[in-house]
Amino acid sequence: MVCVELFIFALVWAFFLPALEACGKGWFGEACQFKCHCQSDCDKEGLCIGNNPRCENLWFGTRCQYQDLSTISGATITTNVSQWLTDRNIQTCNNDTNLQSVTIVWNTEYWFTWMRIVLKPSAHLKSIDVQFNQHSTSQMLNCTKFLLNTSSPTLEIHCTLEFLVRQITITAAADLCDIYISGGVNFALRQMVCQSSNYSYSKYYALHAVDGDMNTFSHTEHEPRPYLFVTLPKPRLVNRIVLYNRMFDAYNVSVGERLKNFELQGLDENNSTEFSFKDSNTSPLYNYTVVIAGKRMNTMLVNASSADTYYGAKRQLPVLTIRELEIYGECLPGTWGLYCNQSCPSYCPVTCTQEEGSCHLILEGEIYRLVRTV
């Protein structure tokens, strides 16, 4: 019954609200599934408007929907350049002629897909190099560099790596203006969601785990093996799952341990398991980030631990309660756009840019080789 109710609610989100132009303030999209991440405000198409029409610090790209790993919590820029490097203003650039490199270090590993480097108009493009590090080892990679805009030089660098990345160093940094590192789009927002049971018939629905509101939460009944799953409209190349835990209840009683030792299972469109994970933290966390090496997934299943929980001194069956579940990723190769419903052109059938679906100039050492610009 819970799943049927939520399916009906998902249909309302997907069809009726957009038809009535009733996405509500702060939301946009064909199914009202994209959240505004502008510093001031968004119009109904998701474009930034107002006195400061730029993306919030954690976001960039089309309609500010790509999370930026260069500004994410746990990222450290080793040189004192963050004031101009991550201000979302391409007019503010480096003025230190002695700046040789910029290094971004994270407190955890990430799956790298692509990054954008904005340079001064006078920049010498072929002097830029990017080094990727995993722990204490480093490897120089022959990544593809896309020249996006010759009037205001912008490089888009795509790499297919065989390892997760913890550090990125950009050399010849004198001409830098901005850096953006894609952490993907949160495709879980307002998608089809279901949980094994519902703690209350009037609230705590599964939809609160994907509503983009940290003040709401989903909540199952106490049962032997509670679960929740989110199904995306189409498969995505998933690289990260973020789970936000409910640490205290309305009476300020600690309930964060309820999520401890949870399990994740990622399924493709044929319900084949592409990814699995089990939490091994000894203490509950406020949020859990699970990095995935770019797996094709359509459904994400969250299972609570089978161990009993405690409410104060009272022993109870397991329960699953989640403040928010985020599924970050990119379009599958060969597709592009926020809805991933556009096909790459025949000139670059699997390597077009995620935002514009364009094939561009590829920089190869000292030579520009024209592929084609759509």
C-alpha positions as a Markdown table, in Angstrom:
| # | Residue | x | y | z |
|---|---|---|---|---|
| 1 | Met | 0.0 | 0.0 | 0.0 |
| 2 | Val | 2.8 | 2.4 | 0.9 |
| 3 | Cys | 4.4 | 1.9 | -2.6 |
| 4 | Val | 1.1 | 2.4 | -4.4 |
| 5 | Glu | 0.4 | 5.7 | -2.5 |
| 6 | Leu | 3.9 | 7.0 | -3.3 |
| 7 | Phe | 3.6 | 6.0 | -6.9 |
| 8 | Ile | 0.4 | 8.1 | -7.2 |
| 9 | Phe | 2.2 | 11.0 | -5.5 |
| 10 | Ala | 5.1 | 10.6 | -8.0 |
| 11 | Leu | 2.7 | 10.8 | -10.9 |
| 12 | Val | 1.3 | 14.0 | -9.5 |
| 13 | Trp | 4.8 | 15.4 | -9.3 |
| 14 | Ala | 5.7 | 14.3 | -12.8 |
| 15 | Phe | 2.5 | 15.2 | -14.7 |
| 16 | Phe | 0.0 | 17.4 | -12.9 |
| 17 | Leu | 2.1 | 20.0 | -11.1 |
| 18 | Pro | 4.2 | 21.0 | -14.2 |
| 19 | Ala | 1.0 | 21.2 | -16.3 |
| 20 | Leu | -0.4 | 23.7 | -13.7 |
| 21 | Glu | 3.0 | 25.5 | -13.6 |
| 22 | Ala | 2.9 | 24.7 | -9.9 |
| 23 | Cys | 6.4 | 23.6 | -9.2 |
| 24 | Gly | 6.6 | 26.1 | -6.3 |
| 25 | Lys | 9.3 | 28.6 | -5.4 |
| 26 | Gly | 12.8 | 27.1 | -5.6 |
| 27 | Trp | 11.9 | 24.2 | -8.0 |
| 28 | Phe | 11.8 | 23.8 | -11.8 |
| 29 | Gly | 11.9 | 21.1 | -14.5 |
| 30 | Glu | 9.6 | 19.0 | -16.5 |
| 31 | Ala | 8.6 | 17.1 | -13.3 |
| 32 | Cys | 9.6 | 19.8 | -10.9 |
| 33 | Gln | 12.6 | 17.7 | -9.9 |
| 34 | Phe | 15.4 | 20.2 | -10.0 |
| 35 | Lys | 16.1 | 22.4 | -7.0 |
| 36 | Cys | 17.3 | 26.1 | -7.4 |
| 37 | His | 20.9 | 26.5 | -6.4 |
| 38 | Cys | 21.3 | 30.2 | -7.4 |
| 39 | Gln | 22.8 | 32.8 | -5.0 |
| 40 | Ser | 19.7 | 35.0 | -5.3 |
| 41 | Asp | 16.8 | 33.3 | -7.1 |
| 42 | Cys | 15.7 | 31.2 | -10.1 |
| 43 | Asp | 13.0 | 31.8 | -12.7 |
| 44 | Lys | 10.6 | 29.0 | -13.7 |
| 45 | Glu | 13.2 | 27.7 | -16.1 |
| 46 | Gly | 15.9 | 27.5 | -13.5 |
| 47 | Leu | 18.0 | 30.4 | -14.7 |
| 48 | Cys | 19.6 | 32.6 | -12.0 |
| 49 | Ile | 18.0 | 36.0 | -11.6 |
| 50 | Gly | 18.1 | 38.8 | -9.1 |
| 51 | Asn | 20.9 | 41.0 | -7.8 |
| 52 | Asn | 23.5 | 38.1 | -7.8 |
| 53 | Pro | 22.6 | 35.8 | -10.7 |
| 54 | Arg | 25.3 | 33.2 | -10.1 |
| 55 | Cys | 25.4 | 29.7 | -8.7 |
| 56 | Glu | 25.7 | 29.0 | -5.0 |
| 57 | Asn | 29.2 | 28.1 | -3.9 |
| 58 | Leu | 28.7 | 24.3 | -4.0 |
| 59 | Trp | 27.2 | 24.3 | -7.5 |
| 60 | Phe | 28.0 | 25.1 | -11.1 |
| 61 | Gly | 27.0 | 24.4 | -14.7 |
| 62 | Thr | 23.6 | 24.1 | -16.4 |
| 63 | Arg | 21.0 | 25.6 | -14.1 |
| 64 | Cys | 23.5 | 25.2 | -11.3 |
| 65 | Gln | 22.8 | 21.5 | -11.0 |
| 66 | Tyr | 26.3 | 20.1 | -11.0 |
| 67 | Gln | 27.9 | 19.7 | -7.6 |
| 68 | Asp | 31.4 | 21.2 | -7.4 |
| 69 | Leu | 34.0 | 19.0 | -5.8 |
| 70 | Ser | 36.4 | 21.9 | -5.5 |
| 71 | Thr | 34.2 | 23.6 | -2.9 |
| 72 | Ile | 32.6 | 20.5 | -1.3 |
| 73 | Ser | 33.1 | 20.0 | 2.5 |
| 74 | Gly | 36.4 | 18.3 | 3.0 |
| 75 | Ala | 38.1 | 19.9 | 0.1 |
| 76 | Thr | 41.3 | 22.0 | 0.8 |
| 77 | Ile | 43.0 | 24.3 | -1.7 |
| 78 | Thr | 46.6 | 24.2 | -0.7 |
| 79 | Thr | 47.5 | 27.7 | -2.1 |
| 80 | Asn | 45.7 | 30.8 | -0.8 |
| 81 | Val | 43.7 | 31.3 | -3.9 |
| 82 | Ser | 40.2 | 30.3 | -3.0 |
| 83 | Gln | 39.0 | 33.9 | -2.8 |
| 84 | Trp | 39.1 | 34.3 | -6.6 |
| 85 | Leu | 39.4 | 30.7 | -7.7 |
| 86 | Thr | 35.9 | 29.6 | -6.5 |
| 87 | Asp | 33.9 | 32.8 | -6.4 |
| 88 | Arg | 31.9 | 31.9 | -9.6 |
| 89 | Asn | 33.1 | 35.2 | -11.2 |
| 90 | Ile | 35.2 | 34.7 | -14.3 |
| 91 | Gln | 36.3 | 38.4 | -14.1 |
| 92 | Thr | 38.4 | 37.7 | -11.0 |
| 93 | Cys | 41.6 | 35.9 | -11.8 |
| 94 | Asn | 45.1 | 35.3 | -10.5 |
| 95 | Asn | 47.3 | 38.3 | -10.2 |
| 96 | Asp | 50.3 | 36.5 | -8.7 |
| 97 | Thr | 52.9 | 36.1 | -11.5 |
| 98 | Asn | 54.8 | 33.7 | -9.3 |
| 99 | Leu | 52.0 | 31.2 | -8.9 |
| 100 | Gln | 53.2 | 27.9 | -10.3 |
| 101 | Ser | 50.5 | 25.5 | -9.3 |
| 102 | Val | 47.2 | 25.0 | -7.5 |
| 103 | Thr | 46.5 | 21.8 | -5.6 |
| 104 | Ile | 43.1 | 20.6 | -4.4 |
| 105 | Val | 43.1 | 17.8 | -1.7 |
| 106 | Trp | 40.1 | 15.9 | -0.3 |
| 107 | Asn | 39.6 | 14.1 | 3.0 |
| 108 | Thr | 38.2 | 11.2 | 1.0 |
| 109 | Glu | 38.5 | 9.7 | -2.5 |
| 110 | Tyr | 36.3 | 10.7 | -5.4 |
| 111 | Trp | 35.6 | 9.2 | -8.9 |
| 112 | Phe | 36.8 | 11.8 | -11.4 |
| 113 | Thr | 34.7 | 12.4 | -14.6 |
| 114 | Trp | 35.4 | 15.9 | -15.8 |
| 115 | Met | 36.5 | 19.4 | -14.8 |
| 116 | Arg | 36.3 | 22.9 | -16.2 |
| 117 | Ile | 39.2 | 25.4 | -16.0 |
| 118 | Val | 38.5 | 29.1 | -16.9 |
| 119 | Leu | 41.5 | 31.0 | -18.0 |
| 120 | Lys | 42.4 | 34.6 | -18.9 |
| 121 | Pro | 41.7 | 35.6 | -22.5 |
| 122 | Ser | 45.5 | 35.9 | -23.1 |
| 123 | Ala | 46.2 | 32.4 | -21.7 |
| 124 | His | 48.6 | 30.0 | -23.4 |
| 125 | Leu | 46.3 | 27.0 | -23.5 |
| 126 | Lys | 48.8 | 24.2 | -24.2 |
| 127 | Ser | 50.8 | 25.1 | -21.1 |
| 128 | Ile | 48.1 | 23.7 | -18.7 |
| 129 | Asp | 48.8 | 20.3 | -17.2 |
| 130 | Val | 46.7 | 18.4 | -14.6 |
| 131 | Gln | 48.1 | 15.7 | -12.3 |
| 132 | Phe | 45.9 | 13.2 | -10.5 |
| 133 | Asn | 47.0 | 11.6 | -7.2 |
| 134 | Gln | 45.8 | 8.6 | -5.3 |
| 135 | His | 47.1 | 8.7 | -1.7 |
| 136 | Ser | 50.9 | 9.1 | -2.0 |
| 137 | Thr | 51.3 | 7.9 | -5.6 |
| 138 | Ser | 50.8 | 10.1 | -8.6 |
| 139 | Gln | 50.3 | 9.5 | -12.3 |
| 140 | Met | 50.3 | 11.9 | -15.2 |
| 141 | Leu | 47.5 | 11.0 | -17.6 |
| 142 | Asn | 46.9 | 11.8 | -21.2 |
| 143 | Cys | 43.4 | 13.1 | -20.7 |
| 144 | Thr | 41.2 | 14.7 | -23.4 |
| 145 | Lys | 41.2 | 18.5 | -23.3 |
| 146 | Phe | 38.2 | 20.2 | -24.9 |
| 147 | Leu | 38.6 | 23.9 | -25.9 |
| 148 | Leu | 35.1 | 25.3 | -25.3 |
| 149 | Asn | 35.5 | 29.0 | -25.8 |
| 150 | Thr | 38.3 | 30.7 | -27.7 |
| 151 | Ser | 37.2 | 34.3 | -26.8 |
| 152 | Ser | 37.4 | 33.6 | -23.1 |
| 153 | Pro | 39.5 | 30.4 | -22.9 |
| 154 | Thr | 37.7 | 27.5 | -21.1 |
| 155 | Leu | 39.1 | 24.0 | -20.9 |
| 156 | Glu | 36.9 | 21.0 | -20.2 |
| 157 | Ile | 39.1 | 18.0 | -19.2 |
| 158 | His | 37.7 | 14.5 | -19.4 |
| 159 | Cys | 39.5 | 11.5 | -18.1 |
| 160 | Thr | 38.7 | 7.8 | -17.8 |
| 161 | Leu | 40.7 | 6.7 | -14.7 |
| 162 | Glu | 41.3 | 3.3 | -13.3 |
| 163 | Phe | 41.5 | 4.6 | -9.7 |
| 164 | Leu | 39.8 | 7.0 | -7.3 |
| 165 | Val | 41.3 | 10.4 | -6.9 |
| 166 | Arg | 42.3 | 12.2 | -3.7 |
| 167 | Gln | 44.3 | 15.1 | -5.0 |
| 168 | Ile | 44.4 | 17.2 | -8.2 |
| 169 | Thr | 47.3 | 19.6 | -9.1 |
| 170 | Ile | 47.1 | 22.1 | -11.9 |
| 171 | Thr | 50.4 | 23.4 | -13.1 |
| 172 | Ala | 51.2 | 26.6 | -15.0 |
| 173 | Ala | 48.5 | 28.3 | -12.9 |
| 174 | Ala | 49.4 | 32.0 | -13.6 |
| 175 | Asp | 46.4 | 32.4 | -16.0 |
| 176 | Leu | 43.7 | 30.8 | -13.8 |
| 177 | Cys | 40.4 | 32.4 | -13.2 |
| 178 | Asp | 38.0 | 29.6 | -12.0 |
| 179 | Ile | 38.0 | 25.9 | -11.5 |
| 180 | Tyr | 35.0 | 23.5 | -11.3 |
| 181 | Ile | 35.3 | 19.8 | -10.7 |
| 182 | Ser | 32.1 | 17.8 | -11.5 |
| 183 | Gly | 30.6 | 15.8 | -8.7 |
| 184 | Gly | 27.6 | 15.0 | -10.9 |
| 185 | Val | 23.9 | 15.8 | -10.7 |
| 186 | Asn | 21.7 | 14.7 | -7.8 |
| 187 | Phe | 19.3 | 12.5 | -9.8 |
| 188 | Ala | 17.4 | 11.2 | -6.8 |
| 189 | Leu | 15.4 | 14.4 | -6.2 |
| 190 | Arg | 11.6 | 13.8 | -6.3 |
| 191 | Gln | 12.0 | 10.4 | -7.9 |
| 192 | Met | 9.9 | 7.2 | -7.4 |
| 193 | Val | 10.6 | 6.0 | -3.9 |
| 194 | Cys | 9.2 | 3.3 | -1.7 |
| 195 | Gln | 9.8 | 2.0 | 1.8 |
| 196 | Ser | 8.9 | -1.4 | 3.4 |
| 197 | Ser | 6.4 | 0.2 | 5.8 |
| 198 | Asn | 5.3 | 3.6 | 7.1 |
| 199 | Tyr | 5.6 | 4.6 | 10.8 |
| 200 | Ser | 2.6 | 6.9 | 10.5 |
| 201 | Tyr | -0.2 | 7.2 | 8.0 |
| 202 | Ser | -0.1 | 11.0 | 8.1 |
| 203 | Lys | 3.6 | 11.7 | 7.9 |
| 204 | Tyr | 7.2 | 10.2 | 7.6 |
| 205 | Tyr | 6.5 | 9.0 | 4.1 |
| 206 | Ala | 9.4 | 7.6 | 1.9 |
| 207 | Leu | 9.1 | 10.7 | -0.3 |
| 208 | His | 10.7 | 12.8 | 2.5 |
| 209 | Ala | 14.0 | 11.0 | 1.8 |
| 210 | Val | 14.2 | 12.6 | -1.6 |
| 211 | Asp | 12.4 | 15.9 | -1.2 |
| 212 | Gly | 15.5 | 18.1 | -0.8 |
| 213 | Asp | 14.4 | 19.2 | 2.6 |
| 214 | Met | 16.7 | 18.4 | 5.5 |
| 215 | Asn | 13.9 | 19.2 | 8.0 |
| 216 | Thr | 11.8 | 16.2 | 6.9 |
| 217 | Phe | 12.6 | 12.5 | 7.1 |
| 218 | Ser | 11.3 | 9.1 | 6.1 |
| 219 | His | 10.5 | 6.5 | 8.8 |
| 220 | Thr | 9.5 | 2.9 | 8.6 |
| 221 | Glu | 7.9 | 0.8 | 11.4 |
| 222 | His | 10.0 | -1.4 | 13.6 |
| 223 | Glu | 10.4 | -4.6 | 11.7 |
| 224 | Pro | 13.0 | -7.4 | 11.1 |
| 225 | Arg | 14.4 | -5.9 | 7.9 |
| 226 | Pro | 13.2 | -2.4 | 6.9 |
| 227 | Tyr | 14.2 | -1.0 | 3.6 |
| 228 | Leu | 13.8 | 1.9 | 1.2 |
| 229 | Phe | 14.5 | 2.1 | -2.5 |
| 230 | Val | 14.7 | 4.9 | -5.1 |
| 231 | Thr | 14.1 | 4.2 | -8.8 |
| 232 | Leu | 15.4 | 6.6 | -11.5 |
| 233 | Pro | 13.5 | 7.3 | -14.7 |
| 234 | Lys | 16.4 | 5.8 | -16.7 |
| 235 | Pro | 19.8 | 4.4 | -15.8 |
| 236 | Arg | 22.6 | 6.8 | -14.9 |
| 237 | Leu | 26.3 | 6.5 | -14.4 |
| 238 | Val | 26.4 | 6.8 | -10.6 |
| 239 | Asn | 29.5 | 7.9 | -8.9 |
| 240 | Arg | 28.4 | 8.8 | -5.3 |
| 241 | Ile | 25.7 | 8.1 | -2.8 |
| 242 | Val | 25.1 | 10.5 | 0.1 |
| 243 | Leu | 22.9 | 9.5 | 3.1 |
| 244 | Tyr | 21.9 | 12.1 | 5.7 |
| 245 | Asn | 21.2 | 10.5 | 9.1 |
| 246 | Arg | 18.5 | 11.6 | 11.6 |
| 247 | Met | 20.6 | 12.1 | 14.7 |
| 248 | Phe | 18.0 | 13.1 | 17.3 |
| 249 | Asp | 14.2 | 12.8 | 17.6 |
| 250 | Ala | 11.7 | 15.4 | 18.6 |
| 251 | Tyr | 12.5 | 14.8 | 22.3 |
| 252 | Asn | 16.2 | 15.3 | 21.7 |
| 253 | Val | 16.9 | 11.6 | 22.2 |
| 254 | Ser | 19.8 | 10.2 | 20.2 |
| 255 | Val | 18.6 | 8.0 | 17.3 |
| 256 | Gly | 21.5 | 8.2 | 14.9 |
| 257 | Glu | 22.6 | 4.6 | 15.7 |
| 258 | Arg | 19.5 | 3.3 | 13.9 |
| 259 | Leu | 21.3 | 3.8 | 10.6 |
| 260 | Lys | 24.5 | 2.2 | 11.7 |
| 261 | Asn | 25.6 | -0.8 | 9.6 |
| 262 | Phe | 23.2 | 0.0 | 6.8 |
| 263 | Glu | 23.6 | -1.7 | 3.5 |
| 264 | Leu | 23.4 | -0.3 | -0.1 |
| 265 | Gln | 22.6 | -2.2 | -3.2 |
| 266 | Gly | 22.7 | -0.6 | -6.7 |
| 267 | Leu | 20.7 | -2.3 | -9.5 |
| 268 | Asp | 20.7 | -1.7 | -13.2 |
| 269 | Glu | 17.5 | -1.7 | -15.3 |
| 270 | Asn | 17.5 | -5.5 | -15.4 |
| 271 | Asn | 17.7 | -5.7 | -11.6 |
| 272 | Ser | 21.3 | -7.0 | -11.7 |
| 273 | Thr | 23.5 | -5.9 | -8.8 |
| 274 | Glu | 26.1 | -3.4 | -10.0 |
| 275 | Phe | 27.2 | -2.2 | -6.6 |
| 276 | Ser | 27.0 | -3.2 | -2.9 |
| 277 | Phe | 28.2 | -1.6 | 0.3 |
| 278 | Lys | 27.9 | -2.2 | 4.0 |
| 279 | Asp | 28.6 | 0.5 | 6.6 |
| 280 | Ser | 31.4 | -0.5 | 9.0 |
| 281 | Asn | 31.6 | 2.7 | 11.1 |
| 282 | Thr | 31.6 | 2.0 | 14.9 |
| 283 | Ser | 29.7 | 5.2 | 15.6 |
| 284 | Pro | 26.8 | 6.8 | 13.7 |
| 285 | Leu | 27.6 | 9.7 | 11.3 |
| 286 | Tyr | 25.7 | 12.8 | 10.5 |
| 287 | Asn | 26.1 | 11.9 | 6.8 |
| 288 | Tyr | 27.6 | 9.1 | 4.9 |
| 289 | Thr | 29.3 | 9.5 | 1.5 |
| 290 | Val | 29.8 | 6.3 | -0.5 |
| 291 | Val | 31.9 | 6.7 | -3.6 |
| 292 | Ile | 31.3 | 4.5 | -6.6 |
| 293 | Ala | 33.5 | 3.9 | -9.6 |
| 294 | Gly | 31.0 | 5.0 | -12.2 |
| 295 | Lys | 28.4 | 2.2 | -12.3 |
| 296 | Arg | 25.3 | 2.0 | -14.5 |
| 297 | Met | 22.4 | 2.0 | -12.1 |
| 298 | Asn | 18.6 | 2.4 | -12.2 |
| 299 | Thr | 17.6 | 1.6 | -8.6 |
| 300 | Met | 19.3 | 2.2 | -5.2 |
| 301 | Leu | 18.2 | 0.0 | -2.3 |
| 302 | Val | 18.9 | 0.9 | 1.3 |
| 303 | Asn | 18.6 | -1.8 | 4.0 |
| 304 | Ala | 18.7 | -1.2 | 7.7 |
| 305 | Ser | 20.9 | -3.5 | 9.8 |
| 306 | Ser | 19.1 | -6.6 | 11.0 |
| 307 | Ala | 20.3 | -5.9 | 14.6 |
| 308 | Asp | 17.9 | -4.6 | 17.2 |
| 309 | Thr | 18.0 | -1.0 | 18.2 |
| 310 | Tyr | 17.6 | 0.8 | 21.5 |
| 311 | Tyr | 15.5 | 3.8 | 22.4 |
| 312 | Gly | 17.0 | 4.8 | 25.7 |
| 313 | Ala | 17.1 | 1.4 | 27.6 |
| 314 | Lys | 14.2 | 0.0 | 25.5 |
| 315 | Arg | 15.2 | -2.7 | 23.0 |
| 316 | Gln | 13.3 | -2.5 | 19.7 |
| 317 | Leu | 13.3 | -4.2 | 16.3 |
| 318 | Pro | 15.3 | -2.4 | 13.5 |
| 319 | Val | 13.9 | 0.8 | 11.9 |
| 320 | Leu | 15.0 | 2.8 | 8.9 |
| 321 | Thr | 14.8 | 6.6 | 9.0 |
| 322 | Ile | 16.5 | 8.8 | 6.5 |
| 323 | Arg | 16.7 | 12.6 | 6.3 |
| 324 | Glu | 17.8 | 12.6 | 2.7 |
| 325 | Leu | 19.2 | 10.2 | 0.1 |
| 326 | Glu | 21.2 | 11.7 | -2.8 |
| 327 | Ile | 22.3 | 9.9 | -5.9 |
| 328 | Tyr | 25.0 | 11.7 | -7.9 |
| 329 | Gly | 26.1 | 10.8 | -11.3 |
| 330 | Glu | 26.4 | 11.7 | -15.0 |
| 331 | Cys | 24.5 | 10.7 | -18.1 |
| 332 | Leu | 25.4 | 7.4 | -19.8 |
| 333 | Pro | 28.1 | 7.7 | -22.5 |
| 334 | Gly | 26.4 | 8.9 | -25.7 |
| 335 | Thr | 23.8 | 11.0 | -24.0 |
| 336 | Trp | 23.8 | 14.5 | -22.5 |
| 337 | Gly | 21.7 | 17.2 | -20.9 |
| 338 | Leu | 20.0 | 17.5 | -17.5 |
| 339 | Tyr | 17.5 | 14.9 | -18.5 |
| 340 | Cys | 20.1 | 12.7 | -20.3 |
| 341 | Asn | 17.6 | 12.4 | -23.2 |
| 342 | Gln | 19.8 | 14.0 | -25.9 |
| 343 | Ser | 22.1 | 11.9 | -28.1 |
| 344 | Cys | 25.7 | 12.8 | -28.9 |
| 345 | Pro | 26.4 | 13.8 | -32.5 |
| 346 | Ser | 27.9 | 11.2 | -34.9 |
| 347 | Tyr | 31.3 | 13.0 | -34.8 |
| 348 | Cys | 31.8 | 12.1 | -31.2 |
| 349 | Pro | 29.1 | 9.5 | -30.4 |
| 350 | Val | 30.3 | 8.7 | -26.9 |
| 351 | Thr | 32.5 | 11.7 | -25.9 |
| 352 | Cys | 30.4 | 14.8 | -26.2 |
| 353 | Thr | 30.2 | 17.3 | -23.4 |
| 354 | Gln | 27.6 | 16.6 | -20.7 |
| 355 | Glu | 26.0 | 20.0 | -20.8 |
| 356 | Glu | 25.9 | 21.0 | -24.5 |
| 357 | Gly | 26.5 | 17.7 | -26.3 |
| 358 | Ser | 29.2 | 19.4 | -28.3 |
| 359 | Cys | 32.4 | 18.0 | -30.0 |
| 360 | His | 35.2 | 20.6 | -29.8 |
| 361 | Leu | 38.8 | 21.3 | -30.6 |
| 362 | Ile | 41.0 | 18.7 | -28.9 |
| 363 | Leu | 44.4 | 19.9 | -27.7 |
| 364 | Glu | 47.2 | 17.5 | -28.5 |
| 365 | Gly | 50.5 | 18.9 | -27.3 |
| 366 | Glu | 51.5 | 21.8 | -29.6 |
| 367 | Ile | 48.7 | 21.1 | -32.2 |
| 368 | Tyr | 45.0 | 21.8 | -32.3 |
| 369 | Arg | 43.2 | 19.0 | -34.1 |
| 370 | Leu | 39.7 | 20.0 | -35.2 |
| 371 | Val | 37.1 | 17.3 | -34.5 |
| 372 | Arg | 34.0 | 19.3 | -35.1 |
| 373 | Thr | 31.9 | 21.9 | -33.2 |
| 374 | Val | 28.2 | 21.3 | -33.3 |
